[in-house]
């Protein structure tokens, strides 16, 4: 896909949970081959927005076009086909605890029944090497640290050869060095595979380091978006407070 | 509860919705059963797990139920000089009713709860969402193997429970009522028909399917962390029990 083409187009998206409106007529465009970072405070609906993009949550109203196809109207195999172009790295890594690292990474391929055991194993080793986790091939998720789990989660996502990767708080709960390593990995993957990435985070350092385009989510809407530089020089009080931690909230 | 009519209406709607969801999951599981051969090892793994876990408690339950049945009925029959008929009564009761129902309740308590807890934990820790993003249908991957394992394993457990219950009854009949074991089994052979066993096993298969579907439904719908999983597990067991009682009544009526 051409660079700067619209990969995901979200129009007037609204979602409520038990009378609490999380997203309100939200509009957002994700460009191909770019890393779009969605920032926002805890509980502002960042993860909810991300899960809408892959059809894990259905909106109350609004549309989400993925390369021109509205995924909110898709179900079953049609939705599976669209999902096959995506991969998601979960905040908790969401590895299956009963499976080894290698089985987790190869799970999607195994269940497709299109590859032999040998082929799956080769792909698994290749992806584990990419995230420097090949030495944990036979370990269970319970034996891994938080950072290791996230790396394995990324390897599992990459094993499906996605065109778009959605990262849900990839650096949350990690020490600064491990968080920096994950940032480097996301950048490396983008440069190597030219993948479109959407990263949800409230880690400012990470956002400015990996983001090509940054959006600020507040009270269910995108209140500011632009390049890291334009966000850094924003005049919006909430954005300033979010970056500096020290200004009153006025939007 | 401001308005009792509204309260009853809401409860009725919830019941209809639950029934609809269970039937939908059942239909979806049947659809994905086309992948049975690809999942034979997984189904066999669950069958072994279910069987081994339930065997000790099934042994105790059916043994003592068979023994108590003989004590209770024998006490009355002895007054009429008909204690020898014990061999005609207890095995039929075990094969038609007690074996399938009691074993199903045990399986619901042990395996149904385990299914909900396992899938529920996967749901609240986003593992089920992760499966979806990998293009894996959770019903195919999680529900279908458990459904087929329960469907096949409960009849096997019922055969075992029937045998243990009948043997327990025979031992009490011999030691307490002094009825020779040969007479007990002769009476059983005269009265117990093959169709009685088939009816009991059919009930067992229906109950097995019910336990798996209810367990999976509550697991897939679990919300809110550990507390949510605990609540889903309790609801799953209660729902399985009630569904087994209701189905048992209607299946029995159908065959009368």
Interface residues (C-beta under 8 A of the other chain):
Chain A: X51 X54 X56 X80 X83 X84 X86 X87 X88 X90 X91 X92 X94 X95 X96 X97 X107 X108 X111 X112 X113 X156 X157 X160
Chain B: X38 X122 X125 X126 X127 X129 X130 X131 X132 X133 X134 X135 X136 X137 X141
